[in-house]
Amino acid sequence: MTANQWTYLFVSLTFGLYLFIGWRSRVKDTRGFYVAGQGVPAIANGAATAADWMSAASFISMAGLISFLGYDGSIYLIGWTGGYVLLALLLAPYLRKFGKYTVPDFVGDRYYSQTARVVAAICAVFVSMTYVAGQMRGVGIVFSRFLGVEIEIGVGIGMLIVAFFAVLGGMKGITWTQVAQYIVLIFAFLIPSFAISSKLTGNPIPQISFVFSDIVPKLNQISVDLGFKEYTQPFATKGMLDVLCITIALMVGTAGLPHVIVRFYTVPSVRAARYSAGWALLFIALLYTTAPALAAFARYNLITSLHGKPIEEVESLEWVKSWKQTKLLNVVDKNGDGIVQFAPGTGFKSVDGEVVPIKENNNEIYFDRDIIVLSTPEVAGLAPWVIALVAAGGLAAALSTAAGLMLVISSSCAHDVYYRLLNPEATEKQRLLVGRIMIGVAVLIAGYFGINPPGFVGQVVAFAFGLAAASFFPAILLGIFDKRTNREGAVAGMAVGIIFTGGFIIIDKFIVTDHQLYKHISSEGIGTIGMILNFVVTLTVSHLTPPPPQEVQDLVESVRHPRGAGEASEH
């Protein structure tokens, strides 16, 4: 069987499984729709959390970014994993003890303000829509390459699948689907990594071969010979300040992501929330400790497979032909010497969806960062079924996170705005209907941005983390640990954080596209500055206005108090 035939088989089987789980998990009440009835076992919730958190950015794009950035790409590893630890240890147990369905619910009740609830709901929708755009792009890329359809059609298929199990089963359907998706994605990531590690170094364990073999020194030398900086040289592609800001934004953004936080409401108790956090960290570590090794292997294989080879030989490779059709790979013999060469700098640019060469630069190979992981098994010459497994894993990663984000958007609109503000007398049936309608609307918007993304998958997701860092993290942290923070401060801080950060990203990506105004901090790192502004505004306004009512201060004390965790978890 060919790789495409294996892909059709694996995608059909996995999609059938997801749809079956969604059908079997359908719900008829809002508790099941929003928090899966709070009856998910800790280990299952850990797997679902890992799948929810390890999106297309982790599976498809992160290793690609590390492969291109080298040492500087470690910001994604440090930021995302460090952020999850921060969330699991510092915030999740207290939020679970508070006992609300959503982050806007927590913000609205903690800050005794419907305005705060609305601002938080708007922030949740904004963050989630930005995040889900990256997932839809990932779905489109996989379908475009392995099923031979246009990216637009691939995005449409992904939209339908997500809408089905999210609309029917809500959080319950999403949770058990994500458990299955985690199993698919982790095997899809580890199997080719083990195979390539064994092939290149003789050691099948990528984490060990990455550290103790000669593959990294070889890659360093090849990079220098081609005119690049050493692969492991720090701050070769990004300034130190930008690296620091991006790392912090990713870290605190992780701790403020509403679709991850809501996962801790699906377990029966605070104790189970802690255990599920531990399980999730273990499941996440399996992929995140493998990614740096896979990134190095991928870059080494790409350079040795393409650089210095005759153009006819390169263009005859089946994987080159296939990926060129997606417009995510291009090879052009600029100088007419018949030999393909890698070189530093940007050798290509995008013009009306086409990748065209820049004559002034000597680089003759364009490789989209988002196809590194997906193409690596082909470049390494692995079996067709492994290539297909990676495609199925990429889809699982993208769809699992997209589903969680859809529910956040739905709950923000249907629960936090419609039920809590517009129609408090709404019946269960009415609330479920509105929730399902909002998922449909969100899927359509996400599909548009999946077809017209503002950047690479990892880059777009980094924007979402920055927005979460600038809006939610200060409100949640101060809401738990500072009794004096009041509604005026929280509303002002969230508004300033999200407007500043969102405005910066929009200007930097769509208006001032030459990046001349902001040389030291990129759009991926600006969330750190937005977060600092949020903290400053929140604390300043809170201390210039009256303190929260005594009952709210007592509530904050009770949430932090270790006693009564069992009772609180039943609410």
N, C-alpha and C positions, 0 to 999 in steps of 0.2 A: 504493500500500500504506500501511496505517496504521502508527503507531509500534509497536503491539503485534504486528502481523504481521511487521514487520521484526525485532522482538526475537525472536520465535519462530524466524525464519530464522537470525539470527546466533547465537543460543544453541545451536540444534540443530547448526549447522556447527562451532562451536568445541568444543562438548562431544563431538561425534563425533570431532574431531581429537584431543582429549585422551585419549579412550578408545582410539583407534587407537594412539597413541604408547605408552600404558600397556601395551597388549597386545603390541606389537612389542618392548618393552623388558623384558619379564618375565625374571626371573633365577632361578637355581637354586642360588646359593651366597651365603654371608653377606657376602663381600667386595663382590659386586655389589649386594646388598640394602642394605648400610649406607654404602658409599662409592663406589658406581657403578664398581667395579673400578679406581678411581683412574686412569681413562683419559679424562676429560672435557677437551676443549681449553679453553685459557684464555678465549677470547672467549665460548664457549658457557657456560662456568661463570660468567663475568661477567654474562651475561644472566640465567642461572638465579638467581644470587645477588641481582641487582636485583629479580627477580620475587618471590623468597623474602622479601626484606627489605621491599619496598614492598607492604605488606599492604592489607587493606581500610581500615585506619586512614590510610594514605598516600593511597590513591585516593579513597575515599568520604568520610572523616571529617576529614582534615587541613585541606583548604580550607574546610570548613564551620566548623571551630573558629576558623580565622583570620578568616573572614568575620564571626563573632559577636564574637570577642575583639579584632579589630583588631591593633594593634601587639603586644599581649601574646601573640597567637597565634604570633608568631615563635619562641617558645620551642620549638615542635615542629620547626620548620625547623632551628634552630641545634642543638638537642639531638640529633635523629636523624642529620643529615648530619655534624655534628662527631663523633658517636659512631662512625659508620662509618669515618671517616678514622682515628680512634684505633684501632679494631680492625684496619684494614688495615695500618697502618704499625707499630703497637706490638706487637700480639699474634699476628696470623694467621701470619706466616712462621715464628715460633718454635713455635707449636702444630703447624703442618704438619711442621716438621722433627722434632718429637717423635714423630710417626708413629702416633698412636692414632686409633681410630675416633670416639670420643665425648669430650665434656668430662669426664664422670665417669671415663672411662678415664684421662685425663690426671691428674685429681685423685687417683685411687686409686694410680697408679704413682708420681707425683711425691711424694706424701705417704706412700708405702709403708704404706698402711692400707686395709683392707677397710671399716672404719667410715667413713673419709673418702669412699670410693667410694659407699657406701650413702647418706650424707648428700647428696652431690652428685647422685645419681640422684633422690632425693626432691625436691631443689630443682629439677632439670630438669623433672620431671613437673609440679610445682606452677606453675612459670613458664610452661611450655608450655600447660597447661590454661587458665590465665588468659588467655594470648594468643589461643588458638584460639577462646575464647568470643566475642571480638570479631569474628573472621572469620565465624563461623557467623551472627552477627546481621547482618553485611553481606550475606551470601548470602540470608538471609530477607527483608531489605528489598527487594533487587532483584527477587526472585521475586514478592513480594507486590504490588509496583507494576506491573511490566511484564508479568507472566504471569497476573495476576489470581487468584492463589492465596493462601491464608492464610500468614502468616509461618512457622507451624509446618510446613506442607507444604513451603515453600521451603527451610527448613533441612534437612528430611528428604531432599530431592532432592540438595542439596549434599553431605550426608553420604555418600550412595550413590556419587556421582561420585568424591569424594576416596578413599573406601575402595577403589574398584575399582583405580585406577592406583597407589595406595600399596601395597596388599596384593600386587598382582601384580609390580610392577616395583621396589618398594623405592626406594632412592636413584637408581638408574639410570632407572627410569620417571619418577620425580618430576623429575629434572634435565631430561630432554628435554621433558617436559610444560611445565616452567616456562619453558624457552626460548620455546616457542610462546605461553605465557601472557604473557610480557613483551612480545612483539610486539603482541599484541592490546591489552593494557592501555595501552601507551604511545601507540599510534595513537588509542585511545579517549579519552585525556586531551588529546592535543595538537590533534586536529582541531577539536573544539568550542571550545577555547581560542583557536585562530587565528581561527575564524569570528566568535566574539563580540568579540574584540579589534578585528578589522576593522570590525565593525558599529558598535561604540561609539566608536572613536577614528580609524578610517580607516587604522590601521597593523595589518597582520596578525600582527606578531611581538609576543606578549603581554609578554615581558620588557622590550621597548623602550617599548611604549605605556604600560605601568604606570609607568615612570619619567619619560617625557618628554611624556606627554599631560596634559590637564587633568582626567582622570577622578578621581584621588585628591583634589585640591582640591575638586572638586564633591562628592565623597562626604563629605569633612570638613564642608563647609558644610551639607549635608543633615542629617548626624548632629547637628550643633549646633542646627539649626532644630527638630529633633524632640525635643530635650532630652537627647540622648546626649552623651558626650564625643566629641572629635574621633576619627575612625577611626585616625589615626596617633599619637594621644597615648599615650606610654608609661605603664604601670602604672595604666591607667584601670580595669581589671577585676580585677587581681591585685596584691598587694603585692610590693615589690621582693624581699623575702626568699623569698617563694613562687616568684617567677619564677626566681630563682637556683637554688633547690633543684630545681624541676622540670627546668630545663635540664640541670643536672648529672646528675640521675637518668636522664634520657633518654639523655644522652651515654654515661655509663659503663654504663648498662643495655644499650645497643646493643652495646658491646664485650664484654658478658658473655652475649649471647643464644646459647644452644646450637645452635639451628637454623641460625643464620648461620655460626657458627664451623665447624660440620661441613662446610659447603660447601667449605672450603679443604682438606679431606682428599680431595676427589674428583678433584683434578688430579694429574698424574704426578710433579710435582717442586715444590720450594720456589720455584724461579724461576717456574714456571707459577702458583703461588699468588699471587705478587706481581703478575704480569701480570693475572690474573683480578680481583684487587682493583682495579687501575686501570681495567679495562674496566667493572666494576660501578659504580665511582664516576661514570664518564661516563654510563652508562645511567641511574643514579639522578638525576643532575643535570638530565637532560632534563625530568623530572617536577617536581623540587623547585624549580627556578627558575621554573617556570610556575605553580605552585600559588598564590603570593601574588597574582599578577595575576588568576587565575581567581576567587579569593576576593573581591577588590575588585569585579570585574565582576558577580559573583553578587549581592553585597549591593546594589549600585547598581540592578541590574535588578529585584530583589525590591521595594525601596522604591518605585521609580518605577512599578512595575506594580500595586502594591496600595494604597499609602498615598493617602488622599484620594479613593479611587474609591467609587462607589455599591456597597453590599453586593450588590445584585442583579447588577451587572456582574461583580464578583469571583467570586461563586458560579457564574456561568454559564461561566467559563473552564474548558476541558476539563481542563487540567492540575491546576487546583484541585479539581475533582470527583474526579479519579483519585487524587490524593494524600490527600484527605480520607478516602477509603475505607480507606487503610492505617492510619489513626489517627495518622499522623505529621505531619499538618497540620490546623489548625483555624482558622476565621475566625468570629468572633461579634460582632455589633453590640451591645455592652454598653449603650451609652447611648441606643440607639434613634434616633439621628439619621440613620440610613441611610447613613453614611459610614464606611469602614474606616480605622483609624488605627494606626500604629506608635507605641509609647511605651516609655520605659525601664521596667525592672522585670519581674518574673515575672507575667505575666497569666494563666497557666494552670497547672494541676497535674494529676498523674496519679492517678486513682482507679479501682482495679480494672481497669487496662488502658485506661481511657477518659481522654481529655484534656478536662478541664472548666475553664471560665473562673473566674477569681478576681475577684469583683465590685469589690474594693477597688483593683484596678489598672486603669489605662486602656488598657493594651496589648490590642488586639483581634485580634492575629495570633499564632498559635503555629506555629513552624516548627522541626521537629527538625533538629538540626545534621547528622545523618547523611544528610539528603536534599538538601543544598545542591548538591553536584556532580551528583547524578543528575537533579535537577529543572532545573538551569540551562539546558540546551539547550531544554527546553520553554518555560521562562519567556522565553528570548531569541527564541523563534519559529524555531528552526532546523529543518532538514528532518527528517522522521520517521526516516530511516536513520541520522542522526547521533545522535538520541535512543536508538535501539536499540544503536548501537555503544558508547555510554557504558554502557549496562546490561551488555553483554557484557564490557566492560573491568572493571567493578566485580566481576563474578563471577570473572574471571580473576585479579584481585588477591587476592580473598579465598581462592579455592581453592588458588592457588599457595603461599601462606603456610601455609594449613591443612595442606596435604600435608607440608610440611617439618616442621611441628610434630608431626604424627602420627608421623613417623619418629623424632623425638627421644624421644617418649614410648615408642615401641616399643623403641628401642635401649636406653633407660635400664632398662627392665624386663627385656627378653629377653637383651641382651648383658651389661649391667653387673651385673644382679642374678642372673638365672637362670643364665647361662653362667659368669660370673666367680666367683659365690659358691655358688649352690645345686647346680649340676650341671656341673662343669668337664669331665666326660667326654661331654657332650652331642654328638651328631652334627650335621653341617651341616643335615640334614633336620629334626631336632628343634628346633634353634635358629631355623630359618626359620619353622617352624610356630608356635612361641611368639611370635616377632616379629609374625607376621601376626594372630594372635589378639589381641595387645595393641593393634594398630592398630584392630581392630574394637571393642574395649572403649573405647578412647580416643575413637573417633568417636561412640559412643553418649553418653558423658559430655559431649563438646563440643557435641553437638546439644542436650542439656538446657540448658546454659548459653547457647547461642545463642538458645533460645526464652525463657529467663528471665535476661537479662543484667543485671549490676549497674550499668550505665551506658551512655553513648554508646560507639560503636566505638573512637574515639580515646582516650576516657577509660579504657576497660577495658584497651586495649593499653598505655596509660601505666602502669597498675598492674603489668603484666607486666615492663615495663622497670625499674620500681622494685625489683621482687623480684629481677630478674637483677643489678641494681647492688648490692643488699645481700647477695647470696649468692655469686655466681660471680666478679665482677670482682676483689675483693681476693685471692681464692684463686689465680686465674690470674696476675694481675700479680706477686704475691709469689712464686708458684711458679716464674716465669721469671727474675725479677731479684733475688731474695733467697735465697741458699743457706741462711741460718739459719732460715728459716721451717720449722717442723716439723709433724708430723701433729696433735699435740695442739692447736696454735694454729689450724691450718686448720679442724679439725672444730668447735672452739669458736666461731670467728669466723663460719663459715657458719651454724651453728645459731642464734647470737644474731641475725645479720642477717636471716635469713628469718623467724624467729619474731617479732621486733620489727616488721618491716615488714608481714608478713602480718597480724599481730594488729592493728596500727594501722588498716590498710585495712578489715578486717572490722568493727572497732568503729566506725570513722568512717562506713562505708557502711550498716551493717545494725543498729547498736545506738544510737549517739549521732547520729541523723540530722540534728539541727539544727546540727551542727558547732560547738557552743559550747565544747567542750573544746579544740579545736585551731584557733585563729583565724589563726595566722600561716603555717602550713605545711599544704598540702592533702595528700590521699591520693596525688595524682600526684607530689608532690615528696618524700614521706617516705622514699623509697628512698635519698636522699642521706644522711640521718641514719643509716639502717640500714647504709649502706656505711661511714660513718665509725666506727660502733660495731664493725663487722666488722674493720676495719683495726686499731683500738685493741686489741680482744680478741685478735686473731691475733698481733700483734707482742708484746703483753704476755705471753701464755701461752707463746709460742715462746721467749722469752728467760728464762722461769722454769723451763723444762723442758729436757731434754737435746737437743743439736743433732741434725739428721738424720744417718744413717750416711754415711760417707765416699763410698760409691758413689753415693748420691743426690746429694750435693754435686757430685761429678764429672759426673753426668748433667746437672745444671743448667748447669754450665760448658760442656759439649759442645753443649747446645741453643742457647746464646747465641753460640757460637763460629762465625764465618763459614765456616771450613774444614769440609769434609766434608758440606756441605749436600746435595750430589748423592747421596752414599751414604746419608745418613740418610733422604732422601726416598723411597728404594726400599723401606723397611721397611714 
